[in-house]
Amino acid sequence: MSKSQVETTYTPQDALTYGTTYFWRVDEVNGAPDYTIFKGNVWSFTTEPFVYPIQNIVTTSNVVSSEGQGPENTVNGSGLNADDEHSIESTDMWLVGPTTESVYIQYEFDGVYKLHEMIVWNYNVQFEPILGFGLRDVTIEHSENGTDWTVLGDVSFAQATARPDYAANTTVDLGGMVARFIKITVNSGYGQMEQFGLSEVRFLFIPTRARGPEPMNGASGVAVDATLHWRAGREAAAHEVYLSADEAAVADGTALAGTVGNASYTPTDLHLGTTYFWKVTEVNEAEPVGAWPGEVWSFTTQEFLVVDDFEAYTDDEGSRIYEMWIDGWENQTGSTVGHLEAPFAEKF
């Protein structure tokens, strides 16, 4: 609680918790002599989640899938409703035909991520308790390059409920491992037939890279004295800022503009009408991965400078035209800027 403050902003003393809803209100207080308190309404907001789902995942399998039931169905959200409950429609799932081969399904992300959890919806057709196509015992492996694999361990997936309101019932702790590829190898299913399937898989990651650039990526008309801002990665202790009109120099990391402690940077030599490229590498040598290079963003600076914005002048004290432009009124030369009485400048 903050009492008797004059400012209309408030910064909590302690950091807020991720993924938490907070409630707050402001009571306005009269001055002397009565100091009447006007109790405000209760408002609320929810902080950002600690982890986010990975998008743009490519899925493959080493065996032929049933028609219309490819491995892509496990990451495209097909069959999920707004409450993350899965349908019982087989075409919303992945299923392989009968096979004697060792079956695996592989997931490739669009980059290397620090992984938090994998959430699993098992195969969920109406007769799953009889068919038992869902995966039971699996081995999970991970890789950064798709060639060198490390075994995370053997895991058991819970069987689906065979109901149209099926909620995910298996969560695999990925322990913050760093990977671009995940492979799930099937060791057994819930049935006797050598046929296996999944409904949906969701990978949650910890955002370690810089994101949310300001100016927005591709912005135009940016002021030449603008300050660059971004959302810092979770583990960043410092931020390396790369900035240049040469996109390749930024991408390959040869255009280091500076290293800063906060998630902002003010360039000193931007030119008019120029497109600049920039990226931020989040650095923390105390972590297993000491540097997380970000995406390359761009912005284009304004083409002209405004000498004077005459439309900004008003009749209010502090923004009157004669307060900005020196006239001869004080030295009695008779020259003035604007009218002697309000309105001091023409209105259009």
Secondary structure, 3 states (H helix, E strand, C coil): CCCCCCCCCCCCCCCCCCCCEEEECCCEECCCCCCCEECCCCEEEECCCCCEECCCCEEEECCCECCCCCHHHHCCCCCECCCCEECCCHHHCEEECCCCCCCEEEEEEEEEEEEEEEEEEECCCCCHHHHCCEEEEEEEEEECCCCCCEEEEEEECCCCCCCCCEECCEEEECCCCEEEEEEEEEEEECCCCCCCEEEEEEEEEECCCCEEEECCCCEEEECCCCCEEEECCCCCCEEEEEEECCHHHHHCCCCEEEEECCCEECCCCCCCCCEEEEEEEEECCCCCCCEEECCCEEEEECCCCCCCCHHHCCCCCCCCHHHHCCCCCCCCCCCCCCCCCCCCCCCC
